[in-house]
Amino acid sequence: MKVDYLVLGAGISGLACAHERAKEGKNAVVFEAENYYGGLCHSFNINGFTFDSAVHLSFTKNNEAREFFDKTPCISHLPISYNYYNGLWLKHPLINNMSDMSALEKTRFLKSLIEKKEYRVIANYGEWLKASYGDLIAEKFYYIYTKKYWTVRPEDMSTSWIGSRLNTPDLEKILYGSFDKNTEIDYYAKEMRYPFVASGRGGYVTFLKPLLKGIKVIYNKKAIHIDLNLKRVYFSDNTSCHYEHLVSSIPLPELVNICGYIPDYIQKNASKLKASKISIVSVGFNKSNIAKYLWFYIYDDDILAARVNSPSIKSTKNAPEGSSSMQFEVYHYHDDIVDKQKIIENVRYSLNKMKICQPEDIIFIDYKLLPFGNVIFLKEMEIHRNIVRNYLLNKGVTLIGRFGKWEYLWSDESYLSGKNILCP
């Protein structure tokens, strides 16, 4: 078998790549290791409840990406999220909404912010946090959340990924929100969109369905060896395929591991690239009003989850009538040994501590481990990544998607990375 474009991975970037090549009249085939498409955009069903692989809402501002996402009927949500901290529910961003905190705590936080130290040179994410928010706010909130979400210390991270993802402190907004709850929505997006499917069983993956038109996806095809000189990919089912162009969205270190004749220095640089994995704990409730927020963040360190979303608020079709749902995200470092039972028990503990439900309100708790969640932006990661990417580019490999390019791409950016490829 020979194809013009052999695409590894049927996530949004791989499907977008094949779809665009098919429109150009090219022979593009997607090979997917799993028996489903979507990658991190995958959705799944449990007992009539629909869940996504993490929070997933569309908020693209890019006109090209928006044109694609708008092909699917949408539900629109305001980006109102919350934070759980020490028994309080505070609107996001937390530093702009401290009115419910005690006077003493607010005073200490504000004093630390006003007296924050200036850094001539920012050496890492930890210093960026302290320079932006002051030592106390940084350590009490952002340090705890960083360890939960990124699985490493802020001092171990670079700052190249931040962009518009974190709020620039505005002293007037912070002071106002320390006295009054009626604060404005201060988020990097003005609208969050989610697919509307009248029949139910949709989920975020519904956005990807238009990409399946006119393309060929072959499932259960795990690539185990690539001969870059012969331009041939070998699969675990003892088949192989010759290609003219190779496009990969599979994680960059894994790609290096299955490529033959890779120099030691490339393997060494690839071994420096680390990602988190995610325990996804999906909970179904027998009442419609259990979930209160579209999504929220957690700063208490005795709760393992960093973030929680409500599929049944994203769309009422995601839960049977009279029911609701939530999904907890627990992040792990690349090499961590994950204790499934400990995580499930912590979710039960969390639901009780946050006074979300009674034990008898729970219909089920489902557990899934996603092997890749986020690229971890360790210091000097970009140096190691670029050495690997440049080598593969020179060998005729086109890299797409969050893990193929090894970047912090949102779904719209991943879509564009596959659609607009430039093959060597």
N, C-alpha and C positions, 0 to 999 in steps of 0.2 A: 504494500500500500504506500502511495506517495501523495502528499498534499502540498499545496502552495504555502499555506499558513497552518502550522501545527500549534495550537494554543493549549497550554497546560493550565487547567483550572477553570471551572465554570462559575466563578464569582461574577460580580457585576463588571469588573474590568475585562475578564476573559470573554464574556458574552458580548460586551460592547465591541470588542475587537473583532470577533468573528462576524457579528451582525454588519458592521461597517464594511468589512472586506467582502462579504457576500453581496452587498449593494453595489460594490465595484466590480462584481463578476468574478471574484477570486474564489478559489477552492479552499475554504477555511474550515477546519474541524477542531472542535473543542474536546479534549480528553479530561475527564473528571474522575478523581480517585474514589469519591463517594457515590452513592446511588441517588443523589439529588443535586440540584443546582442552587446557587445563591451564595455559597461561602459564608462569610459573616453576615450577609443579608438574608440568610435562610430563615424561614418561619416553619413552625411545626405545630401539630395538633395533639392535645391530650384530653380525652373524654369530652370533646365538644368545645374545649378552650383553645384559642390560638395564641401562640407566643412567638416572639422573635428572638434571635440570638443576640441579646442585649437590647439597649433602649430603643435605638433606631427611629428617628423622625427626620424628615427632609426639610432643610432650610436653605437650600442653595440660592445664591444671588447671581450665579453665573447664567447668562441668558441661554447659552448653548445647552447647558445641563438642565435648566428649567424647562426648556422646550421638550426635552425627553421625559422628565418626571411628570409634566403636565398631560402626557398622553393617558395617564391613569386618573380616574376621578378621585378627588381627595377630600379628606376632612381637614379643616383648618383649626389649629389650636394657638392660643396666645402662649408665648414661652414663659409661663409662670411656673417656676419650680421652687422647691423648699429645701431647707437644711434642718437636720435633726441634730441638736446639740444640748446635752445635759438636761434632757426633759423638755426642751423648748422646740417649737416649730417656727423657724425664722425664714422669711422669704429670701430668695436668692437674688443678688449676691449677699452673702451674710454680712459683710462689713457695711453695707448700706441699709441694713435692717436689724439693728441691735436694740430696738426700743424695749423689747421684753426682757432684756438682761437686767441684772441688778445694777444700781447706780455705781457701786464699787467696781464691778467688773467693767462696765462701760468706761469709767474714768481711767482705769488702768490701760485699757486698750487704746483709748484716744490719746492718752499721754505718751504711750509707746509710739503711736503713729506720728504724732507731732514732733517727737524728739528722735525720729529715726535717723540712723547714721547714714552718711553719704559715702559711697564707694567710688573711688577714682576709676577702678576697673572691676567689672563684674566677672568673677571667675567661674561661677556655677549657679545653678538654679536656686540653691539655698541663699546665696548672697542677693540674688535678684529679688527673692521674696522679702528679705529683711529690708532691702533698699526701697522696696515698693510699699510695704505695709507696716514696717516696724517690727522689732524683734518679737514682741509678745503675741501679736496677731499671727505672725508667720509661724511661730512655734506651736501655738495653741490650736490653730486650725490647719494651715496649709502643710505644715510638716507631717501632721497625723494623716491628712488626706493623701499626701504624696506617697507615703509608705503604703497606704491601702491600695491606691489606684496604680501607681507606677511600680510598686514593690521594692523600691530602693530609696535611699536617703536623698533629700534634695541636693545635698553637697556632691552627690555622685553624678548629677545630671547636668547636661548642657542647657542652654536657653534658646536654641535655634527653633524649637517646635512651638514656642508660646504664641507668637502672632497676636491675633485678636481673641484668643481663647480665654484670657484672664482680664478682668476689669482693671483699667487704670484708675487708681484711687482718686476720688474727687472729694476733697475735704468738706465742701458744702453739702454734698449728698450724704456723706457719712454722718455729719453732725445732725442734719435734718432727720435721717433715719434712726438716730439714737433717741429721738424724742417723739416721733410720730410714725404710726404704722402705714399711713397712706402715702407710700413711696411709689415712684414710677417704675415701670418695668425697665430694667437696665441689663439687657442681654445682647449678645452679638448678632442675634437674629430677631426679626420682628414677627415671624410667623413660623409655626412648625406644622408640617403637612404629613398626612398618613393616608394610605390607600383606603378608599371606601369600596367595600364589596357587599352588595345587598344580600347575597346568599350566605355570607359568613365564610369562615375558613380561608380568609385572605392573607392578612399579615403584610409586613413590609416587603416580602419577596414578590408581592403582586406588582410592584413597580418594575420588576425585571422581566415580566412576561412578554412585553413587546419585543424584547431582544431575542427571543427564541424563534421568531418568525424567520423562516428562510435559512436557518443554520442547522448544522448537524452537531449534536452533543452525544458523545459516547461515555456512558457511566461505568463505574467499577473498573476504571483503567488507571491504575497507579503507576506512575513512571518510576522505574528503579535504576535505570542507567541511560545516560545520554552520551553518544559518541559525537563530539562536536566537529571532528574532522570528516567523518562519514555522513554527518547530518542525519542521524538516525536515533530514535527514541525507543527504548525497550521497556515493556510493561510487565507487571507481576503475573499476568496470565499467559506468559510466554509468547506474546505477540510483539511486533515492532512496527514502526512506521517511519518512512523516509520523508524529509521535509525540505522545502526550499527556504522557508523562513521559520524560525522558532521564536515563539512568544510565550513568556512564562509569568504567571502570577503566583506561583508557589513560593513559599518563604525562601529568601535568598540563601541562608545557610544550608537548607535542605537541597536546594538546586546545586550548590557547589559540591555537596556530598555525593550526588549521583552522576556528576559529570566526570568522565574519564580523563586522565592525563592532566590533572590540575596541579600547577606548581605548589610547592610547600608554602610559599609566602602568601598565596591566595587562600589556601586552606587555613593558615594561621590568622589572617585578617577576618575571614568568615567566622572563625570560632569566637571572635570578640563580639559578634552581633548577638544580642540577647533580646528576647521578647517575653511578655507575660502570657500566661494562660488564664482562662476564666472558668470558675465554677458558676454555672447558671442554675439558680434554684427557682423554679416556677411553682407558684402556689395558687390553687383554686379555692374560692370561698363560696359558701352556700347563701350568702347575702349580697345584695346589689350595692350596698353602700360602704363596704369595708375600705376600699381604696379611696383616698381623699385627694391625692395629688398625682398629676401626670408623671412626674418623676421627682426624686429628692436625693440629697447627698447626706452622708452620715459621718459625723466627726467624733463620735464616742469610740475609743479604741477597744472597748470590750465587745463591740459589734464588728464582726469580720467584714460584712458587706460595705463597699464603698458607695454604692449607688443602687437605687431601687426605682423601677418604673412600673406603671400600671397599664398592662395591655387593654384592660376593659375600659379605661378612660381614653386611650388612644382611639379605640373604636368599640362601641357597645356590641358590635358583632363578634368581638373576640371572646365573649363569654356567653354562655346560655342565659336566657332570661331569668332574672332573679339572682344572678351570680355576679361575682367580680373576681379580679385576679391581680397578682403582683409578681414581680420577678426581681430577685436579689442577685447582685453581681459581686463575687468574691474573686479578687485577682491574686495570682501566685507568680513568683519569680520562676524563670525558665526551669531551674533545676529542683524546685521544691517538690517534696513528696506530699501529695494531697490526701487528706483524710476526709473522705466523703461523709461519713457519719457525723464527724465533728462539725462539719459545715452545716449539715441539715439541722442538728441540734442547736447550733448557734442561731439559725434562722428562727427556730421556734422560740428561743430565748429572746431574740430581737423583737419578734411580734408582740411578745408579752411586755417587754420593757418599754416599748414605744406605745403601748396601749392601743394597738391596732385592732386586735381581735381576741376572742376567746378561743381556747383549744377546739371546742366543738364547732366553731365556724369553718374550720379547715376541712375541705373535701380531700385534697391530696397535696403532697409536696413531691415535685419531680426534680431530679438532679441530672445535669449534663456537664461534662468537662470539655471546654473548647481548647484545643492544644495551642492556639495562637489568638491573642487578644490585642495587645498593643506592642508596637516597636518601642523598646526602652531606649531613651535618648541619653545613654551614658556618655560621659565626657569622652571626646575623641571618637565617638561612634561614627560620626560622619566621615572621618579620615579612613577608617577601616572599610566602611561601606563603599565609599567612592573608589577605592582601589579594586574592590571586588567587582563593582558595577562596570568600571572601565575595562577590566579584563574580559568580562563576558560580552560586553558590547563589541570589543575587537574580535571576539570569536563568533560574532553574528547572532547573538542572543538579544532579543528585545524584552525589556523588563517592564511590567505593568502592575498596577494595584498596590495596595498598602504594603504587602509583604514581599511582592516581587521587586518593587522599587525600594523597599525598606524605608518608608516614610510614614508620617502621621497623616494619612489621607482620609478624608470623609468620603461617604459613598458617591457624592457628585464628582469629587476629584478623582476617585478611582474609576468611575465611568469614563471621564474624559481621558484618563491615562490610557485606557484601552481603545477608545474610539479614535483618538488622534495619534496613533503610533507613527514613529519614523523608523522604519527598518533599515539596518545597515546594508 
